[in-house]
Structure formats: structure tokens, C-alpha cells
Amino acid sequence: MKITIAIAQAAPVVLDLGASIAKACALIAEAGKRGAQLLAFPETWLPVYPFWCDAGTFGTWGHEPSKRLHARLARNSLVIPSKETEQLRRAARDARCAVAMGANERDLTGSLYNALLFISASGEILGKHRKLVPTFGERLVWGYGDAAGLRAHDITGARVGGLICWEHWMPLARHVLHAEGEEVHVAAWPHCSEMYQLCSRHYAFEGRAFVLVAAAYMTKSALPADFELPENVAAAPDVLLAGGSAIIGPDGAYLVEPVRGREELLTAELDLERIAEEKLTLDVAGHYSRPDLFEVRLNRERSTQVREP
């Protein structure tokens, strides 16, 4: 079986959820016109990866511009479900193209999570995965996720799952998706450096899966004129997120080499029969496993502060 996939290497309309949703819908429509059955977006594409969390003044206690910036991000983060998710669902249905969307997600309390939302080609919300552990400075922005959405979904005849950024260095999280029979994996990154490429290629080889490396390309000119922390980006290079999106086969080799330095809608046709070919020698959740020696215990419950009897 063959499927056609696409990756949206693009910048959102930074810190503007409504405009970013409109751009996402246009990209979904274009991917559908090109015959794509699945379109992957980068990490927290809606409405931007909070690149300011690891540098500058953002971590300063009581810093008023930082507090205003966080509130702005929260206002423009995605609620699931909402009218914005309805727009995405309609776009996917109209284009007959499933979507894996990276988003800052706001929950009922107002806390933010790094989420990967899966929508089918018929417009059904299949599930969401929240990043298990925010990395370093990201812990100022997002809460801890859970394993409720750590799954592979049936999308266009393929088993599709995803991990976010440094989750790709969490062996047990990887193993859960391998055991779910994942065939197409969305590797969502803010940008994809050489180390991240290495990690993504390792994932493809280990899991015998096709890997869609989804990374954003964004320059300083994409920031709003009233960005709250201008001093933090004044000395930064013009390119804040350099892209690096790529498509990797189940043998770890590139089908589409990393693309950097521009926005682009990458597409490729994947032959799922190649997975069985590569599993002849290695299937880490199948014939190359030792369940009599090793066992992974998984808590699928959605994390909550209040439980009713």
C-alpha cells in the first residue's frame, strides 16, 4: 500500500491564533490539492514555539513584560475542542487530508500544554498527545503531559503516531509507539538541527517506520511589532527557526533530505511494504523483543487534579 504525505515547513502568524488557523487551513487545502493524505505541522505551530523560554529575561521573577507575553500566548493558545478546532476539522474534511497539528493547548484552568492533535481525513478528532516532560526552560511555559494520548491512530490505512522534540530521547515512550504498530511517525520539532536529525533517523531505524520530520522556518520579521521582549531577540540572527524538515524511510535513510532556509510544503509517496522488508532483521516490539525479560507498564489515565467517586 502507498500513501502520500506532506509536511508544512512554515511560520505561523506569530501569537495570533485566528490568523494562524487561517494559514493552517490554506496549507491543508494546498496539501490536499497535491494529493496528500496526511499533513504534519511542527511543534506548537499554533501560534508559535515559545523560543524565548530558554534565554534572556523571561525567567526573571515578576518581570512584567514576560508576564504579559505569557498571557498573550495563553489567549492565543488552542482549546480542544473549540471553534478553532472546528475550522481545522472542516479544512481536513474538505481537503480529504488528515492533519497532525502541533499546538500550545490551553486547558480549563488556563495552564498550557505542548500538544500534538490528530485529525482524520473525515474531520474527526482522533486524539491528542501532550508532551510528557517540557524540556529545561519550557517548564516555565507548559505543564507535564500524560500517556493518555500516547497512541498510534489508524489514518488513511496506516498506523500514525508522534512524539514531540526531546521525547525522542525517552526510550520507553518510543517503545510504546513501536508496540502500537506505528508505521508513520510524526517527529515534531521547533527546528531540526543535526543532532535532532540523527535522533529522527535513529527512530526510523529502531521502529522500522517512516518518519516525518516537521520543523518550522521563522525569521525575526515574523514577530509582531509589539513583541513584549524585543531586547531578547535584538542580537539574535535573523533566522530564529531554521527549518530542517525531512522524510526518512524505515531503514533510516532520507527519502527527502532536510530542507532549510525557506518555507516549503514537502511531499512524498510512502510505500508501506518497505516496513515489512526492513522488519525481516529487526522488530523491537516483535521478534526482536524479549517480553519474558522486559515489560513496560503504562498508565493511560488523563492527568487530573480532581477525581469523583
C-alpha positions as CSV (number, residue, x, y, z in Angstrom):
1,M,0.0,0.0,0.0
2,K,1.2,3.5,-0.8
3,I,0.1,6.8,0.8
4,T,1.1,10.4,0.0
5,I,2.2,12.6,2.9
6,A,3.1,16.3,3.3
7,I,5.0,18.5,5.9
8,A,4.3,22.2,6.4
9,Q,7.6,23.9,7.0
10,A,6.3,27.3,7.6
11,A,5.9,30.1,10.1
12,P,2.6,30.7,11.9
13,V,1.2,34.2,12.2
14,V,3.1,34.6,15.4
15,L,0.9,35.0,18.6
16,D,-2.3,35.3,16.5
17,L,-4.4,32.2,16.8
18,G,-7.1,33.2,14.4
19,A,-4.7,34.2,11.6
20,S,-2.6,31.1,12.2
21,I,-5.6,28.9,11.9
22,A,-6.5,30.6,8.6
23,K,-2.9,29.9,7.3
24,A,-3.1,26.3,8.5
25,C,-6.4,25.8,6.6
26,A,-4.8,27.2,3.5
27,L,-1.9,24.8,3.9
28,I,-4.2,21.9,4.4
29,A,-6.1,22.8,1.3
30,E,-2.9,23.1,-0.8
31,A,-1.7,19.7,0.6
32,G,-5.0,18.2,-0.4
33,K,-4.6,19.6,-3.9
34,R,-1.2,17.9,-4.2
35,G,-2.8,14.6,-3.3
36,A,-1.5,14.4,0.3
37,Q,-3.5,12.1,2.7
38,L,-1.7,13.4,5.8
39,L,-0.2,16.8,6.6
40,A,2.2,17.2,9.6
41,F,2.9,20.6,11.3
42,P,5.9,21.4,13.6
43,E,5.9,21.6,17.4
44,T,3.5,24.1,18.9
45,W,3.0,25.7,15.5
46,L,-0.2,27.3,16.8
47,P,0.5,30.1,17.5
48,V,4.4,29.8,17.8
49,Y,7.1,27.8,19.6
50,P,8.0,29.9,22.7
51,F,11.6,30.3,21.8
52,W,12.0,33.0,24.4
53,C,11.8,30.4,27.3
54,D,15.4,29.4,27.3
55,A,17.2,32.8,27.1
56,G,17.0,36.4,28.1
57,T,14.7,37.9,30.8
58,F,11.7,35.5,30.6
59,G,12.7,33.5,33.7
60,T,13.2,36.7,35.8
61,W,10.8,36.6,38.8
62,G,8.0,39.2,38.5
63,H,9.2,40.5,35.1
64,E,6.1,42.4,33.8
65,P,6.8,42.1,30.0
66,S,7.3,38.3,30.5
67,K,4.0,38.0,32.3
68,R,2.3,40.0,29.6
69,L,3.9,37.8,26.9
70,H,2.8,34.6,28.7
71,A,-0.8,35.9,29.0
72,R,-0.8,36.8,25.3
73,L,0.4,33.2,24.4
74,A,-2.4,31.8,26.7
75,R,-5.0,33.9,25.0
76,N,-3.9,32.7,21.6
77,S,-3.5,29.0,22.5
78,L,-5.8,26.3,21.3
79,V,-8.7,25.0,23.3
80,I,-9.7,21.4,22.3
81,P,-12.5,21.3,21.3
82,S,-13.3,24.9,20.2
83,K,-14.4,26.9,17.1
84,E,-10.8,26.8,16.0
85,T,-10.6,23.0,16.1
86,E,-13.9,23.0,14.1
87,Q,-12.2,25.1,11.4
88,L,-9.3,22.6,11.3
89,R,-11.7,19.7,11.1
90,R,-13.6,21.3,8.3
91,A,-10.4,22.0,6.4
92,A,-9.2,18.4,6.8
93,R,-12.6,17.1,5.6
94,D,-12.8,19.4,2.6
95,A,-9.2,18.5,1.6
96,R,-9.6,14.9,2.4
97,C,-6.3,15.2,4.2
98,A,-5.6,14.1,7.8
99,V,-3.7,16.5,10.0
100,A,-1.2,16.2,12.8
101,M,-1.1,19.7,14.3
102,G,1.4,21.0,16.9
103,A,-0.2,23.5,19.3
104,N,0.1,25.3,22.5
105,E,-3.1,23.9,24.2
106,R,-4.9,25.8,27.0
107,D,-7.0,23.7,29.4
108,L,-9.9,24.7,31.6
109,T,-7.6,26.0,34.4
110,G,-5.7,28.2,32.0
111,S,-2.5,26.1,32.1
112,L,-0.7,25.5,28.8
113,Y,0.5,22.1,27.4
114,N,2.6,21.2,24.4
115,A,0.1,19.1,22.3
116,L,0.1,17.2,19.1
117,L,-3.5,16.9,17.8
118,F,-4.5,14.3,15.3
119,I,-7.5,14.9,12.9
120,S,-8.7,12.3,10.4
121,A,-9.4,13.0,6.7
122,S,-13.1,12.9,7.5
123,G,-12.6,15.7,10.1
124,E,-12.8,13.5,13.2
125,I,-10.6,14.4,16.2
126,L,-8.7,11.1,16.8
127,G,-6.8,12.2,19.8
128,K,-4.1,14.5,21.3
129,H,-0.8,13.8,22.8
130,R,0.7,16.1,25.4
131,K,4.4,16.3,25.7
132,L,5.4,14.2,28.7
133,V,8.2,16.4,30.0
134,P,8.8,20.0,29.0
135,T,12.5,20.5,28.3
136,F,14.5,22.8,30.5
137,G,13.2,26.4,30.2
138,E,10.0,25.1,28.6
139,R,8.8,24.2,32.1
140,L,8.1,27.9,32.7
141,V,5.5,27.7,29.9
142,W,4.0,24.2,29.8
143,G,2.7,21.6,32.3
144,Y,3.6,17.9,32.3
145,G,1.7,15.7,29.9
146,D,0.4,12.1,30.3
147,A,0.2,8.9,28.4
148,A,-3.5,9.1,27.6
149,G,-2.7,10.2,24.0
150,L,0.5,8.2,23.5
151,R,-1.0,6.1,20.7
152,A,-0.9,5.2,17.1
153,H,-4.0,6.1,15.1
154,D,-5.5,4.5,12.1
155,I,-5.2,7.2,9.4
156,T,-5.6,6.6,5.7
157,G,-4.8,2.9,6.1
158,A,-1.6,3.5,8.1
159,R,-0.8,3.4,11.8
160,V,0.2,7.0,12.6
161,G,1.7,8.3,15.9
162,G,4.0,11.1,17.0
163,L,6.4,12.4,19.6
164,I,7.5,15.9,20.4
165,C,11.1,17.2,20.4
166,W,13.2,15.6,23.2
167,E,10.6,12.9,23.8
168,H,12.5,11.2,21.0
169,W,15.2,10.5,23.7
170,M,12.8,8.8,26.0
171,P,13.2,5.0,25.3
172,L,10.0,3.9,26.9
173,A,7.9,6.4,25.1
174,R,9.4,5.3,21.8
175,H,8.8,1.6,22.7
176,V,5.1,2.2,23.4
177,L,4.6,3.6,19.9
178,H,6.7,0.7,18.4
179,A,4.4,-1.7,20.2
180,E,1.3,0.1,18.9
181,G,2.4,-1.0,15.4
182,E,3.2,2.6,14.3
183,E,4.1,2.8,10.6
184,V,4.2,6.6,10.0
185,H,5.7,8.7,12.8
186,V,5.4,12.5,13.1
187,A,8.6,13.9,14.7
188,A,7.6,17.4,15.7
189,W,10.4,19.8,16.4
190,P,10.6,23.6,16.5
191,H,13.6,23.3,14.1
192,C,15.7,20.3,13.3
193,S,19.5,20.6,13.9
194,E,21.9,17.9,13.0
195,M,21.6,16.2,16.4
196,Y,17.8,16.2,16.0
197,Q,18.2,14.7,12.5
198,L,20.3,11.9,14.0
199,C,17.7,11.3,16.6
200,S,14.9,11.2,14.0
201,R,16.9,8.8,11.7
202,H,17.5,6.5,14.7
203,Y,13.8,6.5,15.5
204,A,13.1,5.4,11.9
205,F,15.7,2.6,12.0
206,E,14.7,1.4,15.5
207,G,10.9,1.5,14.9
208,R,11.1,0.4,11.2
209,A,8.8,3.3,10.5
210,F,8.6,6.2,8.1
211,V,9.4,9.4,10.0
212,L,8.1,12.9,9.0
213,V,10.4,15.4,10.5
214,A,8.2,18.5,10.9
215,A,10.2,21.7,11.7
216,A,9.3,25.4,11.3
217,Y,11.1,28.1,9.4
218,M,10.7,31.6,11.0
219,T,12.6,34.9,10.8
220,K,12.6,37.9,13.2
221,S,10.4,39.7,10.7
222,A,7.5,37.3,11.6
223,L,7.4,38.6,15.2
224,P,4.7,41.2,15.9
225,A,5.8,44.8,16.1
226,D,4.7,44.9,19.7
227,F,6.6,41.8,20.8
228,E,7.0,42.0,24.5
229,L,10.7,41.1,24.8
230,P,12.4,42.9,21.9
231,E,15.7,43.1,23.8
232,N,15.9,39.3,23.9
233,V,16.0,39.0,20.1
234,A,17.9,42.1,19.2
235,A,21.2,40.3,19.0
236,A,19.7,37.1,17.6
237,P,20.3,36.1,14.0
238,D,17.6,37.0,11.5
239,V,16.6,33.3,11.2
240,L,15.1,32.2,14.6
241,L,13.9,28.8,13.4
242,A,15.9,27.4,10.5
243,G,13.6,24.5,9.4
244,G,15.2,21.2,8.6
245,S,12.1,19.2,7.7
246,A,12.8,15.9,6.1
247,I,11.2,12.5,5.3
248,I,13.0,9.3,6.4
249,G,12.5,5.7,5.4
250,P,12.3,2.7,7.7
251,D,15.9,1.9,7.1
252,G,17.0,5.3,8.5
253,A,17.9,6.7,5.0
254,Y,16.4,10.0,3.8
255,L,13.7,10.0,1.2
256,V,13.6,13.8,1.2
257,E,16.8,15.5,2.5
258,P,16.5,18.2,5.2
259,V,15.1,21.5,3.8
260,R,16.5,24.7,5.4
261,G,16.3,28.4,4.8
262,R,12.8,28.7,3.4
263,E,9.2,27.9,3.8
264,E,8.1,24.8,1.8
265,L,5.4,22.2,1.6
266,L,7.3,18.9,1.4
267,T,5.5,15.9,-0.2
268,A,6.4,12.3,-0.8
269,E,4.8,9.0,-1.6
270,L,5.4,6.3,1.0
271,D,5.4,2.6,0.2
272,L,4.3,0.9,3.4
273,E,5.5,-2.5,2.1
274,R,9.0,-1.3,2.8
275,I,8.3,-1.6,6.5
276,A,7.8,-5.4,6.3
277,E,11.0,-5.7,4.3
278,E,13.0,-3.9,7.0
279,K,11.4,-5.9,9.8
280,L,13.0,-9.1,8.4
281,T,16.0,-8.2,10.5
282,L,14.6,-6.1,13.3
283,D,11.3,-5.6,15.0
284,V,11.9,-4.3,18.5
285,A,8.4,-4.8,19.7
286,G,8.0,-8.2,17.9
287,H,10.5,-10.9,17.1
288,Y,13.5,-8.9,18.3
289,S,12.0,-8.4,21.8
290,R,12.1,-10.4,25.0
291,P,8.8,-10.0,26.8
292,D,9.8,-12.7,29.2
293,L,12.6,-10.5,30.4
294,F,11.3,-6.9,29.9
295,E,7.9,-5.3,30.4
296,V,6.6,-1.8,30.1
297,R,3.7,-0.7,32.4
298,L,1.7,2.2,31.1
299,N,-0.8,4.5,32.9
300,R,-3.3,5.6,30.2
301,E,-5.3,7.8,32.6
302,R,-5.6,11.5,31.7
303,S,-3.9,13.5,34.4
304,T,-6.4,15.4,36.6
305,Q,-6.4,17.2,40.0
306,V,-9.9,16.1,40.9
307,R,-11.5,12.7,40.8
308,E,-15.1,12.0,41.5
309,P,-16.1,8.6,43.0
